[in-house]
């Protein structure tokens, strides 16, 4: 009894210590403070800008037209009834849309009208979420506000268990209300995991499951005719009247928050003698988000990164301003609205900044420089470094390989991916198989991780030409997935896509074409026409049509795909670069090798920048230039190009690699053409 009493006392002390620590740490874990358990009530929030609502332009002519908090009067949106009903029901609700679509404002107006007496908890960071959630565990009514929800997902962040524990406890009214940019939402809901290691992958799967369980509402950037008609009733506000005048090009919300004005100011700042250093700081912050760093970027990181952007634009010839002046200009609100850089966290102790999200969604960014990728991998923690390296795989493959080769993001999945990218499929299969065997020996093996390993091993067998082995593995994976997953789950289409590739490699082109056309219908319905997987399926269909002999149709389809990829993925995405290579091939097949040469000569520098001069795809593109030179009747140029590429292949490949013999034979065939009598 004495022992039990002592143990109980120890547990009680531990619990009390934990509660004291939470109360002590809570002020630093939340953005807004109040008198009820440390949180304010929703009705007491005087300035919603503090919780993520974008500040609007001031109206100097009619200041009375703003609400007391400085925002314009709220124009009802079409999603309001659904949103407010979801808020009344409670649980996790997510508003998804492009930057400055009005997500945060609609969400705030929803809780202001439907839950004014709830406490409002606004975590300051992902790391603060656990302490805030624990503090809410005994609160009867509360809103957990998760603006830019992606910042609260990942290791140590929101999980399905945490969300369910908050939302489903009997006798409580808990609303978890988040917003997400469309691009971030699609990253988690594509249903095909990225390539990080086991721990990061588990966090990604948990994040995906959080989003799957949420009530998701989409909010369009451009307003509907009915919404514009309602806005007309508020046109006595000069800001709204001006926004209505630009409604054909911009959404009302993005105009009110000075989004287009900020973009213009940023671009003009590069001019000589204006604010080029500030423009470089903003460019660095924008590219941090584009590269996958969803946390605010530290002051020192941005200051180091900006040098590369400034030098690339001309450096001292731009007459850049002093660094303190640059920071001040980038942080200055425009017309009382948003600023290009937004402070996040303690400005004095650990200053960190986010780029205004409207800048990130602009469609015409330059490719992220390799220096940015490399520095981000080196200067961020392991979870962010893995995601950044995975993003680099699709943009700057050299940075991806540098991250893996240096051990900065060491894990077996990325190591295998790096080997396979260099076309060493056998070694990639070997290390993944060893990892699978190790996983099988665990007492409680991770079934999803084992499934990922099995899938990737089968994929590398397919790439290596082991068709029967790959097909058998994919059929087994498909049977298991069809039993466990919903019919619309994207993973089913991923496996079917690989089975279609097996069918194609076996020579059944009509059968493969039918399979891919079925996959395309599903992906267009569930992922949308601009998703990367949808575009990849369209590219595969075009290539099969070309392989079946209709090069003209393949050329027509490929031109459409390329335009869509450049718009949806960007010109620097390696899928876009691959489609340009395919386009050259169809131009040559349809009788225009000169145009094919022009396409490839423009492509090779971009491929080299993205993949590195020694990457197999770069060597293939250079080899194809020689081929098309020969078809175009320029035999001397073709032989010279062939020999230059062969010299690089002999330096990079094993002496017994069959590709070397094939290359030598092609050169010999060209050399002897016209010499026979």
Secondary structure, 3 states (H helix, E strand, C coil): CHHHHHHHHHHHHHHHHHHHHHHHHHHHHECCCCCECCEEEHHHCCCHHHHCCCCCCCCCCCHHHECCCCCECCCCCCCHHHHHHHHHHCEEEEEEECCCCCHHHHHHHHHHHHCCCCEEEEECCCCCHHHHHHHCCCCCEEEEEECCHHHHCCCCCCCHHHHHHHHCCCCCEEEEEEEEEHHHHHHHHCCCCCCCCHHHHHHHHHHHHHHHHCEEEECCCCCCHHHHHHHHCCCCCHHHHHHHHCCCCCCHHHHHCCHHHHHHHHHHCCCCCCCHHHHHHHHHHHHHHHCCCCCCEEHHHHHHHHHHHHHHHCHHHHCCCCHHHHHHHHHCCCCCCCCCEEEECCCCCCCEEEECHHHHCCCCCCCCCHHHHHHHHHHCCHHHHHHHHHHHHCCCHHHHHHHHHCCCCCCHHHHHHHHHHCCCHHHHHHHHHHHHHHHHHCCCCCHHHHHHHHHHHHHHHHHCCCHHHHHHHHHHHHHHHHHHCCCCCHHHHHHHHHHHHHHHHCCCHHHHHHHHHHHHHHHHHHCCCCCHHHHHHHHHHHHHHHHCCCHHHHHHHHHHHHHHHHHHCCCCCHHHHHHHHHHHHHHHHCCCHHHHHHHHHHHHHHHHHHHCCCCHHHHHHHHHHHHHHHHCCCHHHHHHHHHHHHHHHHHHCCCCCHHHHHHHHHHHHHHHCCCCC
